Amino acid sequence: MEKNTLKLSIIIPIFNTPLQYVKECLQSIEESNIRYPYEIIIVNDGSSDNELVNFLKNYQSFNTIIINKENSGVSASRNIGLNRAKGKYLLCLDSDDKILPAINNAISYLNQNQHIDAIYCDLQFFGDTNFLYKKCEFSKFQLMYVSNMLTPSSTLFRKEMISKVQFNENLSYSEDRDFFSRAASLGFEFKHFKKTFCLYRRIFNNQSLSQKNVGMKNEVESFIKAQFNAHSEITQEEINKYVINNFTAHKKHIVKLLLIIFFPSLFTYFRHKKIYKNDIVID
């Protein structure tokens, strides 16, 4: 382990997470054999589960801080942890997720690439489902206006970011997309990292514990988009990057484009059969 400044702060908000998941999360950190000085900041967001509360009360580790507070939501918990953090790099790990030894590679990458402010990895799902969700290269257009590319557990970023942007404590859904969208708008540089450094738990009918509150989905996503002016935020280069990303990630778009250009009659037939629902190449 490097004997220099604290490199990594892992912030873990907890609200009534099943104790077994919390133990697995903490065990994954230990088993990752992090080679750099690091700290763990657990923010107990007013949990009422007695077994969990007693565990946290008695949990002792030389590099772990436990903060107890009244329940006010995951965004407030993350902000408390982030503002308390002393590490050069920050990771907001959900309490039902795990990290992998590749976190060492991620830290090394940021050490060697000073122009990159945040890196994100593919998502390896586990729990009720088990598959690898491959992400594409970063697109500000996609993040702000199309779909969320990032999750807190799979994104490692520099401490400097939180001096400019914090989690919106009024949001209970897509607060991560809002946070990273505002960071991108401020000019922070994001990069897709090839090595997966987290495991993302899927439970309860394919939902993560951190993804259960989706009742306000449309309203929140409209709010996020409304914060930005597409004419100033999105350049032609950003649009091109999004299109290239989609063609790279989804080869079916290439087939659709070729059909439209070279075999329009066949494409019309496929439309009639509802194989394609429209003539938009990327939708």
C-alpha positions, 0 to 999 in steps of 0.5 A: 500500500502506498504510504502517501496521501489518502487516495480513495474515499468510499461513501456508503449510504445505508437505509434499512439495507438487509444486513447480509448485503451490507456485510457482503458490501464491506467484505468486497472492499476487504477482498479487493486488496486495495493497494492505496490508502483509503477510507470508508464512510458509512452514512446511516440514514436513520435506519430502524432495522435493529439488527442493522443498527446494532451491527453498525454500532459495534462495527469497528475498523481502523479506516471506517467512519460511521455517521448516524443521522435522521432519515433524509434520503440517499442524496443527503447521505451521499453529500454528507459523506462526500463533504467529509471525505479526504480521499483524492478519488471518490466512490459512492458505493450502494450498500447492496453492491460490491467492488472488485479488485479492478478498483486498483486499476481505476485508481492507477488510471486516474493517477496517470491521466490527469485530464480525466475527471471521472471514469465509469465501467461496465455493469456486472449484474448479480443477484436475481440476474447475472449478466454484463451490461456493456457501456459505450464511450461517454456522450454528454448528449446521451447522458442529458437527453436520452438515458443514464449512462452512469451509476454511483457504484460504477463511477470513480471521480476526483474530489474536485468535482464536489466543489462544483456540484452536489447531489440534489437532495430534492430528488428521490429518483435519477439523482445520479443522472442529475448529478453527473449531467450537471458535472458534464455541463460544467466541463468535467471529463468522463471516460469509459473504463474497460475493466469492471470494478463493481458488481451491481445487485439486482433484486425484487423483480430486477430492481436494485435497492437503490432503484425502487422509487420510480414513481416520479420517473417522467417528472424527474427526467423532464426536470433534469433535461430542463436544466440545460440548453441543448443549443449551448450544451450539445455540439455537432461533435456530441451528436456525432459521438452519440450516433457512433456510440449507438452504431458501435454498441448496436449493430442492428442500427447498421442493418436498418440503415443499409435496408433503408438506403439500398433495399427500401422495398424490403424495409417497407415490408419489414415495417408492414410486418412491424419488425421495425416500428419506424424509419428512424435509424437510432431511436 
